[in-house]
Each structure stands twice: as C-alpha cells, then as structure tokens.
C-alpha cells in the first residue's frame, strides 16, 4: 500500500462572504483518508497563512490547501513557489480568480473531489515590485478600486461593481510609460493590468487570452473612455471579449517596467499597497505546483457563444440566467449613473 500523503488545510476565518464551519466539516467527511493524513489550521493574523505554509514546506508536507479567497491563496502560494509542495484551493473568497481560471469548482464538495484526485500541474507566477502574484497585478483605476474595495464593509460582486462605476465618474487617467522587450511606449490610461491568469475573479476577464503556463504575462491597457462606453466594456468584461474593444490595447511580454509621474498605489491579486514611480513586473515560468482538474486545450473547446446555450446549473439556476442577472445589474447601475450625469 502506498504511503499516505500529508496535507494541511489552512483556513482564513474572515475571508470571503461565507462561514468556514461547513467547509471544515465537509473536509472531515469527504477527504480521502486512504490517500491523505490531513490537518486543519486556522489563521490568526495577517501573514499567518504564509508562516504555516512555510513550516509545512520545511516538514516535507505534500500539499497545502487554501480555504479562503485570492488574498489567502497569495499568502500561501508565495511560501510554496519553487518547492515540491503543491497548492490546493477550496475557493470561498469574493472573487476566486485563480480557482476559476484553473476550473476548480466553486462548491466545496467539488473542490474537495479535485483534491482527492490529486492531479498536479505546474503554473507560472508573477512579481511586481518584489511582491509575488498569481492572478493579476496593476496600476491605475483597478489598484485604486482595490483600495476602496478593501475598505468596504461589504463584499461580493455587486459591491465591487458599485464601487467601480461610482468612482469612475471622478477618476482621472494618468500617463504611463511602459518599457518592454521591444522598446518604450506611452499611454494615457485608465488602468494597466498585468495578467498571469485571465480574470480578476467573478468571471470578470481582464485578459481573456492569458495562460498560466506560457511563461508570458498579458498586459491590458484601458484607455480613457466615456460613460457611453461603459455598457459595452462591462458586457465584454464578463463575456470574455474585452480585448476586442477599441478602448483596449494589449501586449504580451515576460518582463516590463511601468513608469508613472508619482508614487502611488498598485495591487497584486487584489491586495493594494503603495509603490514608487517605477514598477518592475515579470513572469517566472513554472514556479508553483497546483492541484487542479484536467481540462481540454482551449482550441478544442467549443466557442463561448455555443457554450452559453447549454444548461450549467448553479444550485437550481442555469448559468445563462446567472449571466443575464449580472448584465441586468450592470445595466441598472449604468442607467443610474447616466441619470446623475444628465442632472449635472
């Protein structure tokens, strides 16, 4: 009989929108005890998840599973890069960008099933100004809104959209210089997002073509826009076609420098922090082992517009209805903002 693997589940009790007690109970009920000896540890302060994960690496633990959101995943992942310890995910944050890109189920039972299968793959990660990231990083409005979202008392998609749309009324785009492998370019930009994974979370695809395994980052530059552009930008963000918008410029590279006129905020995996005028961003190829399901190659998958005709239930509701509700919320918020503008 094969020797059991050691696995640690790290729980962030305050991340996301749901209690973790049910998830902890499900882990105890569903984990494959023939394959794993498991322990569960709760974080007690900021940075604690990194410390637990680093200790797990030193002890030769086979896998560390994050029960939390992208912030918790970032804390744990940065301690596992360039080690033989794999990262597992039971997503329960407000965005779950990395889990969604990896096609890890959003329901805990499905995520535990993925862990029981134990299929491992190696993905890239990025570094901005010395901070590792696994999904996205950026400057401009997305960093600014990350700061606002972090201070919000509420979580979830609608809160993020409300902050985004309302704050966009007064946000002033900046002029940036991007030094890449081909030279230097200048953009007046609303935001610049550097993506290892394709989305921020909540199926908001800021870089629809991004891959976790190609050794490259996808850079998305959103140029200044008017409120009349918001409905199409919002729709394309969730419809995985943002790169087709005329306000969007894209590039791929392994290593860039973003220069701005003054110090300010940037974000990594949604966590905001302050940085200098010059920010170095790079991708490290094949630096993190993750537990994830096997998916068909993108080119073999049917187009998105065909997939939307199939029923993919979330609870008792089809995916198409869920998408329609998101778009309806977006349009309602857009109409409210346009009415406010008309009164000015």
N, C-alpha and C positions, 0 to 999 in steps of 0.2 A: 504493500500500500504506500502511495506517495506520502511524503511528509507534508503536514498541513502548512499552509502559508499564514504568515502573521499579517493582520490588517488592523489598522486603527481608524476609527471614525471620529472626526473632530467636529463638534457641534458648536456653532455660534448661536447662542440662545436668542440674541436680539436682532439677527439679520432677517431681512425679508418681511413678509406680511402674515406668516402663519406660525402657530406654536410648533415646537420641535418634538413635543412629547409623543405625539402619534408616530412620527418618523422613527424615533428611538425604539418605540415598541415594535414597529414593523421590522426594523433591523434584527431585533432579537428573535422575532418569529420566522423570518424569511431567509436570513443569511445561511449559506450552505456550510453547515458545521463539519461536513466531511472534508471540505476544502480549506476552510479558514478557522484559525483561532483569532477571535476578534475582541477588541476592547473599544470602549466609548469614552471619550474625554470631552468635557465642556470647556470652552474658553472663558476666561475670567476678566480679561483686559485686552486693550488694543496691542497687537503683536504677539499675543499668547499662542495663537494658532501657528505662527512661524516657529516659535520655540518648541512646541510639541512635535511639529513635523521634523525639525532638525534633529531632535532627540531620537525620533523614530528611525531616521536615516542612520544615525550612529549605531543604533541597535540592530541594524540589518533588517528592518521591517519591510515586507514585500510591497505593501500598498498603504497609502493614507487617503482616506475618503473625506472630502469636504462636504459637510451638511450646512449649507448656507448659500450666500449669493456670490457675485463676482469679486467682491472685496475679500471675503473669506478664502475663496479659491486663489486669489492673488497672493495672499499671505502664505498659504500652504505651498502653492506652486513654486514660489521663489526659493523655498528651502529644499525643493526636490529636483531643481534643474541640475543636469549633469550628474545624476545619481541613478542607481538601479531601482530605486523605489518609485512605484507608479502612483499617479494621482487618479483617484476615483471621485465621482461627483454625484451627490444626491441634491438636485437643484431645488432651492426654496428661497431664492432671493427675489428682488423686484424686477430684475432684467434677465438674468441667466444666459448671457450672451455666449459664453464658451460652451456650456452644455447644449444649447440649441444648435450651435454650429456642428458639434460632434454628434448630433442626433440622439442624445441621451434623453430618455422620456422625462417629461415634466412631473409625472406622478411617481411618488416614492417607490411603489411596488415595481414599476417598470425599471426604475433606476437601479434598484437592488438586484433585479434579474440580470441586468447588464454586468454588475459587479460579480455576480455568481458565475457568469460565463467566463469572466477573466480575460477577455480578449484585449491585447495590449497593442498600442501603436505609438509611434514617436512623432511629436509635433515640434514646430518652431516656437520661439518666443521672441519678444522684442525688449529693447531697453531704451528708455528716454531719460536723458539727464541722470543716468545711473539707477533708474527705477525700472525693474522688470515689469513687463505687461504681457498678457496672453491673448486678449481680445483686441482692444484699440487703445490708442492714446491720441491726444490732440491739443490744439490751442485754438483760441478764439471763442466763439459762442458755445461750443459743446463743453469746453472747460468751464466757462462762466456758468452755464446752466447746471453742470455737475456740482459746482459750489452751492448754487441755490437749492438744488435737489437734496444735497447732503444736509442742509439746514432746515429742510421741510419737515414738519411734524407728521406728514402723511407720506405713504409710499405707493408705488404702483404706476401703471401705465398712464392713467388719466392725470394724476398729479404731475408726471413728467411732461405730458403734452400741454397742460395748462401753463406750467412754468415756461415752457419753450415758446408757446405762442404769445403769451402776455409780455414776456421780457423782450421778445424780438421787436416789439414796437419801438423801443428806445435804444437798442444795442447798436453801437457804431462799429462798422467793419474797420479792420486795420490793414495796413500794407505790410506784407511779409516778403522776405527773400528766402528762397529755397535753393540750397546748394546740393545738387545731386551728381550722379556719375557722369552726366553729360554737360554739366556747366551750372550756371546760376540763372534762375528765373524769378520774376517779381509778380506778385499777385495782390490785388486788393481783395481781401477775402473775409467772408462772414465766419468761416471756420476752416481749419485744416485738420483732417483726421488721418492718422496713420494706422492702418488696419492689418493685423495678423489674421484675425478671424473676420467674417463677413459682416457681423452685426454688432450694434450696441447692446442688444437684448430686446426682449419683447417682439422679436421678428422685425425689428427696425434695421434694414440692411443699408448701412452707410457705405459699404464696399462690396457690392454683390458678387464680384468675381474673385474675392480674396480666398486664398488657400492657406491652410495651416501647415502645409508640408512642402511648399515650393521654394523655400528659402528667400522669399521676397515679401515686402510689405506693399500694400495697395494704398496709395495716397489719394485722398479725395479732397478737392478744394471746392468749396461752395462760394461762388462769387456773390456780390451784393444783389439783392432781389427785391421786388416789390411785394406788397400784400396780395396782389393778384396772382403771384406765382405760388403762394402757399398751398392752395388745394392740390395742385399737380405735384409739387415737391412732397407733400405729405403722403399722397396716394402712392407715388413711386418709391418712397422710402419703405413702405410696407409691402409693395408689390414686387420688390426686388429688381426694379428697373431705374433706380436713381441715376445710374451712370449714363442714362440716355437723355437726361435733362440738359438743356442748353446752358443752364447756370452752373453746371458741374464740369470741372476739369479733373482729369485723373492721370496718374503716372504710377509706375512700379519701380522699386529700387531696393537695394539691400541696406543702404546707408545714406542718410541725408542730414543736413543741418538746417534748422529753421531759425531764421534771424528776424527779430522784431525790434521796434524802436525803444521799447522799455521793458523792464521786468514785469512779470505778471503771472497769472495762474495758468497751469496746464493740468491735464488729467491723465491718469493711467488706469485703465479698466474702471473708469468712472470715479476714481478717487481723486479729488482735486488737491493740488499743492502748488506752492509758489516756486517760480524758477527765474533764471536770468534771461538776458536778451537773446542769447544763443543757446539753442537746444539741439543736442545731438541725438538722433534716433537711428537705431539699427536693428536688424533682424539676425538672430542666431539660429542657424539651421539645426534641426533635430536635437533639441536640448532638453525636452521633457517627455517622459513616458506617461501615457494616459490610458485608462481603461475605458473603452468605448465600443459601441457596436460596429460591425462591418456594414458599410453602405456601398451601393453601386457607384461606380465612377460617374461624375456629373454628366459626361457626354452620353452615358447610357440611360440616364433618367429622362422621363418624358418632360416636355416643356411645362412651365409653371401654369400657363393658362389651361392646359389639359388637366393637370392635377386638381385644379380648383373645381372640376366637375365631379370629382369623386368624393364620397362621403367619408370624412375622417372625424370621428366623434371625439369631442372633448366633453366628458361627462355624458350628457344626453343630447348635446347640441352639435350639429355639423360644423366643420371648420369654416365652410363658406358663410354660415350665419355669423360666426365669430368675427370673421374678416369684415363682413358687412357692418356689424355693430361698431367696430373700430373706425371704419370710414365715416359712419354716421356721426360718431362723437367728434371726429376731426372736422367735418363739415359744419357741425353746430358751433364749435369753437371759432372756426373761421368766420362764420356769419356774425357772431357776437363782436369779434374784433373789427370787422368791416363796418358794422353799425357804429361802433365807437369812433372809428376814423371819420365817418361821414358827419358826425356831430361836431368835429373839431373845425 
